């Protein structure tokens, strides 16, 4: 049951920016990297990583945690780690010349699920099999949910 609860929280952390973008299209839409470029003259993260999305994740995931019986503090930590993984992915994608919002299966999902699951692994004493299963389940759920949200008109792309 704990594995499913954590999976729900990571999906919430990942999905909150998408939902808030739909509901609040122009508010707090400043890029996290403030438009700065790295030493390779490429954007640090890209324009799709916004303060609005980051704040949505950090506010909604603890609320979701409370609603499903997990400590809101742990929900906040999970959101921080998921968003850190997401920002790391974006940084790597820019270095690899992968366009903003382009799909990179694995790179888009593993860091943002692995970092929170590592926290959960140590804090809740999950097994290594549960950690790996959680990451794999997140990848599958995130890909399916993205397609559903695209068909509902919530996501701009099916990934």
FENQUIZI-V50759 format. One record per helix or strand of 2 or more residues. SS is the DSSP state (@ for helix, = for strand). FROM is the first residue (numbers start at 1). TO is the last residue. Records with the same first field share a line. If there is no record, write none. Layout:
BEGIN
SS = FROM-TO / FROM-TO
END
This chain:
BEGIN
@ = 2-23 / 51-67 / 72-95 / 110-123 / 128-151
END
